[in-house]
Amino acid sequence: MRNEMIGAVVRRAIEHPEFRQRLIENPQEALAAHGFALEQSDLREIENIRTRLREGDDVEQQLVTIAEHYGLHT
């Protein structure tokens, strides 16, 4: 279930740039606004993803790579 939830967040970030930006700026608010209820371990993983996105140049490509890691095909 964990991979499915994180994958859904990553998919939403790929498909919706405004969600992606909110996720980078304030992940808990962005997740709540889009109806995601994640467990603490999932939130930590989202925070790790968020950190990677903030450090990188090509955010969309990074998201595709992360999505593939969670079994999504974009």
C-alpha positions in Angstrom: 0.0 0.0 0.0 2.9 2.3 0.8 4.2 2.4 -2.7 0.8 2.9 -4.1 0.2 6.0 -2.0 3.6 7.5 -2.7 3.2 6.7 -6.3 -0.2 8.5 -6.4 1.5 11.6 -4.9 4.3 11.4 -7.5 1.8 10.9 -10.3 -0.2 14.0 -9.2 3.1 16.0 -9.0 3.9 15.0 -12.6 0.5 15.7 -14.0 -0.2 19.0 -12.0 2.6 21.5 -11.9 0.7 23.6 -9.3 0.5 20.6 -6.9 4.2 20.0 -7.6 5.1 23.5 -6.5 2.9 23.3 -3.4 4.5 20.0 -2.6 7.9 21.5 -2.7 7.0 24.5 -0.7 4.7 23.0 2.0 4.2 19.2 1.6 1.7 18.7 4.4 -0.6 21.5 3.2 -0.4 20.3 -0.4 -1.1 16.7 0.6 -4.1 17.7 2.8 -5.5 20.0 0.1 -5.5 17.1 -2.4 -7.0 14.6 0.0 -3.9 12.5 0.7 -3.8 11.0 4.2 -0.3 9.4 4.6 1.3 7.5 7.4 4.3 9.0 9.1 6.7 6.7 7.2 5.1 7.8 3.9 5.5 11.4 4.9 9.2 10.9 5.6 9.5 9.4 2.1 7.7 12.4 0.6 10.1 14.6 2.5 13.0 12.7 0.9 11.5 13.2 -2.5 10.9 16.8 -1.8 14.5 17.3 -0.9 15.7 15.7 -4.1 13.4 17.9 -6.1 14.6 21.0 -4.5 18.3 20.2 -5.2 17.8 19.2 -8.9 17.5 21.1 -12.1 15.1 19.0 -14.2 12.3 18.4 -11.8 10.0 16.6 -14.3 12.7 14.1 -15.2 13.4 13.5 -11.6 9.7 12.8 -11.0 9.6 10.3 -13.8 12.6 8.5 -12.4 11.0 8.5 -8.9 7.7 7.3 -10.4 9.5 4.4 -12.1 11.1 3.5 -8.8 7.5 3.1 -7.4 6.3 1.1 -10.3 4.5 3.8 -12.3 5.0 4.1 -16.0 4.6 7.7 -17.2 
